[in-house]
Amino acid sequence: MNALDAESFRKKFLSIVDELRAALGYPVRDTEPEPGDELAMEMMYGNFDFSVVHSQRFRPEKILIECEFGEVPESRKMAVVERLLQMNVALAEHDGSVFCLDRDGAKLIYVLPMYLMKLNGNGLLSKMTEIVWHGRRWVETRYLAEDRKEPNEILNPVFLA
């Protein structure tokens, strides 16, 4: 992939960020980012920390959506990690997403790669809203069957921002 292609993917990423900001009622971006290899949009959405990362060097045709779901309870860490590894197999086959732990092994992070060319601001917002729903299930159950409750909730993106 040449530098021209990487630059067009960077512009697409910035366009998606601008569309997302507009959909959530944030002010228009008033500066251009410095040239470089990696851009990240970080925000709190639905009470979860998100980073949407674009790299011109590594897979510039994709972004990574990262969401921190919260602390892994120390008392149940082995059961939770075992369950997450089981889930990773199905998730990787479905959409390439995975669960991982932060560097300290204390917090759960959900990571989803997405192709830029198939995405716009509303699509990113929709995917982030879906991730919030999964994050709330994590908070409620730690994805362990014995803690499961049946949710009856519909999330509205405007109220999550």
C-alpha positions as CSV (number, residue, x, y, z in Angstrom):
1,M,0.0,0.0,0.0
2,N,1.4,3.4,-1.0
3,A,1.5,6.6,1.0
4,L,-1.3,8.1,-1.2
5,D,-3.7,5.2,-0.2
6,A,-2.8,5.6,3.5
7,E,-3.5,9.4,3.3
8,S,-6.9,8.7,1.7
9,F,-7.7,6.3,4.6
10,R,-6.6,9.0,7.1
11,K,-9.0,11.5,5.4
12,K,-11.8,8.9,5.6
13,F,-11.1,8.4,9.3
14,L,-11.2,12.2,10.0
15,S,-14.5,12.4,8.0
16,I,-16.0,9.7,10.2
17,V,-14.9,11.4,13.3
18,D,-16.4,14.7,12.1
19,E,-19.7,12.9,11.3
20,L,-19.8,11.3,14.7
21,R,-19.1,14.6,16.5
22,A,-22.0,16.2,14.6
23,A,-24.4,13.4,15.4
24,L,-23.6,13.8,19.1
25,G,-23.8,17.6,19.0
26,Y,-20.1,18.3,19.6
27,P,-18.5,21.3,18.0
28,V,-16.8,20.9,14.6
29,R,-13.2,20.1,14.7
30,D,-11.3,23.4,14.3
31,T,-7.8,22.1,13.7
32,E,-6.1,19.5,11.5
33,P,-4.1,16.9,13.3
34,E,-0.3,16.8,12.9
35,P,1.0,14.5,10.2
36,G,2.0,11.2,11.7
37,D,1.3,7.5,11.8
38,E,-1.5,7.2,14.3
39,L,-4.6,9.1,15.2
40,A,-7.0,8.4,18.0
41,M,-10.4,9.7,19.0
42,E,-11.0,9.3,22.7
43,M,-14.3,9.9,24.4
44,M,-16.6,8.8,27.1
45,Y,-19.8,7.3,25.7
46,G,-22.5,5.5,27.7
47,N,-20.3,5.7,30.8
48,F,-17.5,3.7,29.0
49,D,-14.1,5.0,27.8
50,F,-13.7,4.5,24.1
51,S,-10.7,4.9,21.8
52,V,-11.1,4.7,18.1
53,V,-7.6,4.3,16.6
54,H,-6.3,4.7,13.0
55,S,-2.8,3.9,12.0
56,Q,-1.3,4.8,8.6
57,R,1.4,2.3,9.1
58,F,-0.4,-0.8,10.3
59,R,-3.5,-1.7,8.3
60,P,-4.5,1.8,7.3
61,E,-7.7,0.5,5.7
62,K,-9.0,-0.4,9.2
63,I,-9.7,1.3,12.5
64,L,-9.7,-0.3,16.0
65,I,-12.6,0.5,18.3
66,E,-11.4,-0.1,21.9
67,C,-13.7,0.1,24.9
68,E,-12.7,-0.3,28.5
69,F,-15.5,-2.3,30.3
70,G,-14.0,-2.1,33.8
71,E,-12.3,-4.0,36.5
72,V,-12.0,-7.8,36.5
73,P,-13.0,-8.9,40.0
74,E,-9.9,-10.5,41.6
75,S,-12.0,-13.1,43.4
76,R,-13.4,-14.5,40.2
77,K,-10.6,-13.7,37.8
78,M,-9.9,-17.2,36.6
79,A,-13.6,-18.0,35.9
80,V,-14.0,-14.7,34.0
81,V,-10.8,-15.1,32.0
82,E,-11.8,-18.6,31.1
83,R,-15.2,-17.4,29.9
84,L,-13.7,-14.6,27.9
85,L,-11.3,-16.9,26.1
86,Q,-14.2,-19.1,25.2
87,M,-16.1,-16.1,23.9
88,N,-13.1,-14.9,21.9
89,V,-13.3,-17.9,19.6
90,A,-16.8,-17.1,18.5
91,L,-16.2,-13.4,18.4
92,A,-13.1,-13.8,16.2
93,E,-15.1,-15.9,13.7
94,H,-18.0,-13.5,13.8
95,D,-16.4,-10.0,13.4
96,G,-12.8,-10.2,14.5
97,S,-13.5,-8.7,17.9
98,V,-11.7,-9.9,21.0
99,F,-11.5,-9.3,24.7
100,C,-8.2,-8.6,26.3
101,L,-6.9,-7.3,29.6
102,D,-5.0,-4.1,30.1
103,R,-1.2,-4.2,30.8
104,D,-1.9,-4.6,34.5
105,G,-4.3,-7.4,34.0
106,A,-6.9,-5.5,36.0
107,K,-9.4,-4.1,33.4
108,L,-11.3,-5.7,30.6
109,I,-11.0,-4.2,27.1
110,Y,-13.1,-5.0,24.1
111,V,-11.4,-4.5,20.7
112,L,-13.2,-4.5,17.4
113,P,-11.5,-3.9,14.0
114,M,-13.6,-2.3,11.3
115,Y,-13.0,-1.4,7.6
116,L,-13.0,2.3,7.1
117,M,-14.5,2.2,3.6
118,K,-17.6,0.5,4.8
119,L,-18.2,3.0,7.6
120,N,-19.6,6.4,8.3
121,G,-20.2,8.4,11.4
122,N,-23.7,7.0,12.1
123,G,-22.4,3.5,11.5
124,L,-19.6,4.0,14.0
125,L,-22.1,5.5,16.5
126,S,-24.3,2.5,16.0
127,K,-21.4,0.1,16.6
128,M,-20.4,2.0,19.7
129,T,-24.0,1.9,21.1
130,E,-23.9,-1.9,20.6
131,I,-20.6,-2.1,22.4
132,V,-22.2,-0.1,25.3
133,W,-24.9,-2.7,25.5
134,H,-22.3,-5.4,25.8
135,G,-20.4,-3.4,28.4
136,R,-23.5,-3.1,30.5
137,R,-23.9,-6.9,30.4
138,W,-20.3,-7.1,31.6
139,V,-21.0,-4.8,34.5
140,E,-24.1,-6.8,35.4
141,T,-22.9,-10.4,35.0
142,R,-19.1,-10.5,34.3
143,Y,-20.4,-12.8,31.4
144,L,-20.8,-15.6,33.9
145,A,-24.0,-17.7,33.5
146,E,-24.9,-17.7,37.2
147,D,-25.1,-13.9,37.3
148,R,-27.2,-13.5,34.1
149,K,-30.3,-11.4,34.1
150,E,-32.5,-10.9,31.1
151,P,-32.2,-7.3,29.8
152,N,-35.1,-5.4,28.4
153,E,-33.3,-2.2,27.5
154,I,-33.1,-0.2,24.3
155,L,-30.3,2.3,24.1
156,N,-30.7,5.8,22.6
157,P,-27.3,7.2,21.3
158,V,-28.3,10.8,22.1
159,F,-28.6,10.0,25.8
160,L,-25.3,8.0,26.0
161,A,-23.1,10.9,24.9
